[in-house]
Amino acid sequence: MARYEINYLDGSTDTVTNAPGHEWSAGVFLVLDAQKRTIYLAPTANIRSVLIHDEAATD
């Protein structure tokens, strides 16, 4: 699992935790769950950076 920190051009940030995957597709950044469903979507034109922190899975 990973934690995604999305930093936007306006200085705001979003954090998505415990997500197993992501992809860049057609001008958007997608964070996916284990069944490959989108749990977070952001237009790439507004993104300054994405930091991906690997975290150990906890069960």
N, C-alpha and C positions, 0 to 999 in steps of 0.2 A: 504494500500500500504506500501511497505517497500523499504528501500535503502540498497543495499548489497555492502559491501566493501570486496573485495577478495584480500588477501595478499599472494604473491607467495614466494617460497623459495629463489628466486634470489633478493628479496627485492622490486620488483615492485608491484604495486597495480592497480586494476581496480574497478570502481564504477558503479553500475547499479541502476538507480533510478526509482521510481514509478512502481515497479514490485509487483504483488499480490502473487506470490508463487515461490517455488523452490522445487527441489528434488535431491537426490543423486541416480545415476543409473549407473550400469556397469562401474565403474571407472571414472565417470564424474559427475561434479556438473552442474546442469541445473537451470537457472532462467527462469520462465515462465510468459507469459502475461495472460490476463484475459480469453483468449480462449484456454489456456493450450498449446500454441505454444512456442517453445524454442526461447528466445531472447538473451541468453548468455550461452555459454558452455565452461567449463574448465576441463582439466584432473585433477583428484584428486591427482595424484602423484606429481604434481607441486604446490599444494596449501598448504600454511602454516596455514592459518586461514580464516574464513569467519565471518564477523561481520554483523549482521542483525539489522538494526535500524528501528523500527516501526515509521511511519510518518503519520500524519493525511492526509486524502485525500483532495485534493483541487479541486473544480469544479468552 
